[in-house]
């Protein structure tokens, strides 16, 4: 998908960056680490760097990063690790913060719980998860479904709650396309 320019046009992460900031900024200390699980193009990376975070970008695709984000990896405390979320490398140490937007629904259903377990093991404080609850149109470009785990709101809330305390979750609404959850332990969350 990352070879198709139209797939790089939008970044769901950029649409919710202020929610992350309102929830966690008072708790973030300079030098804290954040892992962006399923980072895609990495478009949100400058936002995290401006918050004083060092960033680990994780994605299964080795061609996903935008060129300017690849350059940041050479001049900042940012690194890219190619890995699947259900088989993260042992050297990926826990970080204070995590971020995962519009990724978990792309995983095979048999890998989702394992991916959440791997992510939770690497969460020291908290983070934000966003999950698309419907199929999406980009799969038609390659004649394959990109969302392999399309599940209802309750499925995701129950599953996420097995791995982290949930501090806030988007309400279930008839037209809601995405679930947003603020998760973690050992910090005070500013509810948004």
ChimeraX attribute file (.defattr): number of C-alpha atoms within 10 A of each C-alpha:
attribute: neighborCount
match mode: 1-to-1
recipient: residues
	/A:1	15
	/A:2	15
	/A:3	9
	/A:4	11
	/A:5	8
	/A:6	11
	/A:7	14
	/A:8	16
	/A:9	8
	/A:10	11
	/A:11	17
	/A:12	13
	/A:13	22
	/A:14	14
	/A:15	10
	/A:16	15
	/A:17	15
	/A:18	14
	/A:19	16
	/A:20	18
	/A:21	17
	/A:22	13
	/A:23	20
	/A:24	21
	/A:25	15
	/A:26	12
	/A:27	15
	/A:28	17
	/A:29	12
	/A:30	11
	/A:31	14
	/A:32	15
	/A:33	24
	/A:34	26
	/A:35	28
	/A:36	25
	/A:37	25
	/A:38	24
	/A:39	27
	/A:40	26
	/A:41	24
	/A:42	23
	/A:43	18
	/A:44	19
	/A:45	23
	/A:46	16
	/A:47	14
	/A:48	17
	/A:49	19
	/A:50	10
	/A:51	15
	/A:52	16
	/A:53	23
	/A:54	21
	/A:55	25
	/A:56	23
	/A:57	25
	/A:58	24
	/A:59	23
	/A:60	15
	/A:61	17
	/A:62	13
	/A:63	14
	/A:64	20
	/A:65	20
	/A:66	14
	/A:67	11
	/A:68	12
	/A:69	20
	/A:70	16
	/A:71	12
	/A:72	15
	/A:73	16
	/A:74	10
	/A:75	9
	/A:76	11
	/A:77	14
	/A:78	22
	/A:79	17
	/A:80	19
	/A:81	17
	/A:82	16
	/A:83	17
	/A:84	17
	/A:85	23
	/A:86	17
	/A:87	11
	/A:88	17
	/A:89	13
	/A:90	7
	/A:91	6
	/A:92	12
	/A:93	13
	/A:94	19
	/A:95	20
	/A:96	22
	/A:97	23
	/A:98	25
	/A:99	22
	/A:100	20
	/A:101	24
	/A:102	22
	/A:103	18
	/A:104	26
	/A:105	22
	/A:106	18
	/A:107	19
	/A:108	13
	/A:109	15
	/A:110	11
	/A:111	15
	/A:112	20
	/A:113	17
	/A:114	14
	/A:115	19
	/A:116	19
	/A:117	16
	/A:118	18
	/A:119	22
	/A:120	21
	/A:121	14
	/A:122	20
	/A:123	22
	/A:124	18
	/A:125	21
	/A:126	29
	/A:127	27
	/A:128	24
	/A:129	22
	/A:130	22
	/A:131	22
	/A:132	24
	/A:133	19
	/A:134	15
	/A:135	17
	/A:136	12
	/A:137	12
	/A:138	16
	/A:139	13
	/A:140	10
	/A:141	12
	/A:142	10
	/A:143	9
	/A:144	11
	/A:145	14
	/A:146	19
	/A:147	23
	/A:148	16
	/A:149	20
	/A:150	21
	/A:151	16
	/A:152	15
	/A:153	21
	/A:154	11
	/A:155	10
	/A:156	19
	/A:157	16
	/A:158	11
	/A:159	13
	/A:160	19
	/A:161	13
	/A:162	13
	/A:163	17
	/A:164	21
	/A:165	13
	/A:166	19
	/A:167	18
	/A:168	16
	/A:169	18
	/A:170	15
	/A:171	11
	/A:172	13
	/A:173	10
	/A:174	6
	/A:175	6
	/A:176	13
	/A:177	15
	/A:178	18
	/A:179	22
	/A:180	23
	/A:181	21
	/A:182	25
	/A:183	24
	/A:184	23
	/A:185	16
	/A:186	9
	/A:187	13
	/A:188	14
	/A:189	20
	/A:190	17
	/A:191	12
	/A:192	13
